[in-house]
Amino acid sequence: MSADPARVHKDEELPPDAHGIAISTLRESLGVDPAVGLPDAEVLSRRSRFGENRLPEPPRESEIRRFLRQLQSPLVLVLIAAAAIATVIGAMERSGSILTRFGDALAIILIVLLNALLGFFQERRAESALRALSSMSVPRARVLRAGVPTEIPAVMLVPGDIIALEAGDAVPADARLLVATDLRVDESALTGESAPVDKDAGRSLAPDVPLAERVTMAYLGTLVVHGKGQALIVATGAQTELGRIAKALGNSESEETPLEATLRVFGRRVLWVCVLVSALLFGWGVTKGGDTWSGALLQAVSFAVALIPEGLPAITAIALALGTQRMARLGVIVRRLPAVEALGATSVICSDKTGTLTQNRMTVRVLYAAGARHEAGPASSAAVRELLLTAVLCNDARFTPDPKTGTQALQGDPTEGALLTAAKQGGLVPESLRVERPRLAEIPFDSERKRMSVLVRESDGSRTVHLKGSAETVLPGCTTLRTADGERPMSDADRKSILEEVDRMSEGALRVLVFASKRQTGDTIEEAGLTFLGLIGMIDPPREGVTEAIAACHQAGVAVVMITGDHPRTAAAIAREIGLLRAGDETLTGTELSRLTDDALRERCARVRVFARTTAEQKLRIVHAFQSSGHVVAMTGDGVNDAPALHEAHVGVAMGRGGTEVARQAAGVVLTDDNFATIVSGIREGRAIYHNIQKFIVYLLSSNVALALAVFGATFHNGCLPLTPLMILCINLVTNGLPALALGIEPPDPAQMQTPPRRSATGLFGTIDYVGILLAGLLMGVFALMLYARPWLDRSVDPPWSRAMAFAVLGFGPLFHAWNCRSRDRSLFSLRPLLPMPLVGACLLSAGVHLISSAVPALRPVFHTYPLSASDWLIVVVLSASVLPLIELAKLIGRPLLRRQSSVDALKERRLPEPGGDQGGGR
């Protein structure tokens, strides 16, 4: 009796835990007869209820929203408000040209637009590069409907459809297997399991069995590598396992990077100071008399503009963008600018294993023949050659030319592909051997037999059985063994020795296959009286350069933690080989992790270096555990199961070549070369960028303190002409911008990779930095106020002259101070190079621009400057240059205090212990 389609999903809910439900119950629940499939009317009905079989796509951000997002910084909002006020004041003035009246507002608006456009185009360029990468897709599927087999677009599938699967197919939806004939599926993108999974349609499974062990299921996004099968679709689109991950990704929020958090806090503080002090200045200007309310408001705006480092957003964006360009030359696409700097603050790298630390390509590591171990390579003996011959003939994989790449592409099981590669390395030609020895019969591998047998015809007409499989299924059929001197009977001691070798290989996380053969006369495969030929051990090997990269991370104080869906023994063996897991470190499985509370997990994270058999949700818990301990977390991965953790880590690093589209979209950084070692370059670049950002922010704030002091002091004296917003912007952007940019591109200091990363709770500056900012700002501000005081001492001095002199000192003083900012404690004369050409050129060019704004008569009405004599300029240069030796003297006095404080800070650092190191905590 056929199933009733009307019964299915009365509550429109798909059956949960389909892997553990009996096939008969599932067929009845889904209302389908596997021999007929769904009728067309029912297909339409279900599609209207469940929708198309496609993953929900996150809404793409519009170009307008992306641009407006660049304007959300508190500093930018203050500038926009200042521009609005300056526009109103300019509109109220009746005299002067448009440039004179609205010059302040235009200058502010231009810098806001410049900053926004830089961020906008960088993000759009990164998105364009990502769209050029290949995406994971499942275009078509073979389905049985109304008794007729047909091929349809995969998006048209519905729950209850009956589909056919065979080698090379991408699984189009989550499906319960009805028939599985020698079926093996590569699930590495979903679970992290490096080896293909043997499927068994008839096995009974518990409802809580882990995703990686659900042998009765085939999941969307995985790949059939061997055999064939028939399956009943139980979930499509958003209700698949892949859809659940995509949903979790959509609901999660990106973790703010350290630089973003620091600049956000800094911006809010500056915002409140600007608002409060500007309000006080406006109130004072209105009540003291002598000024109109518009004049008082202009003074308040001038103070706000003086205090805000207008060039900070733009110069930070440029410095980060230049860092991304350097990273691009190393094979890195940076999707979000702050992610580059966040790499420099990383204290923990949570890395996927398969495809990230390893090659995601099974490789023969060891051959065991005639009682001896051999490495993969040219066959060193006849016994090794016989072993490889059986590996070729008892094998369904093949290599075919790929017209796109010009390389040989594997068709078939990755394990069998590894055997073919080893045979080629041994000097065998698989294609010729298969032609010379045609296959007459075969018994395919399945999960019960755990072995594969083939019968071939030799060139002399005789028959030979070649067999491969697990030790427990092949060895019992062996009565003789191949030695260096030929064949001899197998003794119990021989069996024990072979099993001990199997155990040794397995302990090293090798997947071990046993090979045997037998000459026979009949055409029916005989699996008794076999000759043992040897063992072959395979593994998904580490990527080249990973070991060195992890060592460099440890030297830089960055812990590396493996998070994988693979077997704990395999994961631990790889971790030991690459130096990630050492004596005293722990391995934790997903089952054990599920029993831990969040607090207990956070405590275990200090000791665990390998997390195995983890799900996507558990990876997310691990990332959160590290983040809640105050660590800056970078998550690397390439699979669908990595996407939520990639999205929520401070820095998500996806593989661009072999990774999935879901992982790439979730990450902030994409490695186009899929090389874990490139992350070390990212950390080095990130640290350099952060130190350079510190340098130019100290430089800019020192100038802002001087400007704010000059504006604030001039406000309290009648007769003083305060600096106009345009004069302040000229200093902040034009004069200071180029030297700040030169400081932002200084090369990395090699010593940066030999110190621990900064703590995430540490602010942008330490006490010594604030002292330096205030000291330099006070010096330059006092020099400007001294010039403002001249009219009080000498009535013949015009106030416009005083303002022009103060403007010149406040413009030239920072050009000398830029050299002090190259190091917070080291003397200028100890730095190399002593005269970096970018900084020399920037200072000379800025000085020339400032001279033009003061000396060119046509620009004097715009900038409100005054003609200065040669003696005036001499005074300006002497006062401006004096900041350099005075700060050098301050460094000399404060250097011992700074070193003592650095030692105390180092003792307070809370770090993960290095692998194999002290497990007790910080260092």
Secondary structure, 3 states (H helix, E strand, C coil): CCCCHHHCCCCCCCCCCHHHCCHHHHHHHHCCCCCCCECHHHHHHHHHHHCCCCCCCCCCCCHHHHHHHCCCCHHHHHHHHHHHHHHHHHHHCCCCCHHHHHHHHHHHHHHHHHHHHHHHHHHHHHHHHHHCCCCCCCCEEEEEECCEEEEEEHHHCCCCCEEEEECCCECCCEEEEEEEEEEEEECHHHHCCCCCEECCCCCCCCCCCCHHHCCCEECCCCEEEEEEEEEEEEECHHHCHHHHHHHHHHHCCCCCCHHHHHHHHHHHHHHHHHHHHHHHHHHHHHHHCCCCHHHHHHHHHHHHHHHCCCHHHHHHHHHHHHHHHHHHHCCEEECCCHHHHHHHHCCEEEECHHHHHECCCCEEEEEEECCEEEECCCCCCHHHHHHHHHHHHCCCCEEEECCCCCCEEEECCHHHHHHHHHHHHCCCCHHHHHHHCCEEEEECCCCCCCEEEEEEECCCCCEEEEEEECHHHHHHHEEEEEECCEEEECCHHHHHHHHHHHHHHHHCCCEEEEEEEEEECCCCCCCCCEEEEEEEEEECCECCCHHHHHHHHHHCCCEEEEECCCCHHHHHHHHHHCCCCCCCCEEEEHHHHHCCCHHHHHHHCCCEEEEECCCHHHHHHHHHHHHHCCCCEEEEECCHHHHHHHHHCCEEEEECCCCCHHHHHHCCEEECCCCCCHHHHHHHHHHHHHHHHHHHHHHHHHHHHHHHHHHHHHHCCCCCCCCCHHHHHHHHHHHHHHHHHHHHCCCCCHHHHHCCCCCCCCCCCCHHHHHHHHHHHHHHHHHHHHHHCHHHHCCCCCHHHHHHHHHHHHHHHHHHHHHHCCCCCCCHHHCCCCCCHHHHHHHHHHHHHHHHHHHCHHHHHHHCCCCCCHHHHHHHHHHHHCHHHHHHHHHHHHHHHHHHHHHHHHHHCCCCCCCCCCCCCCC
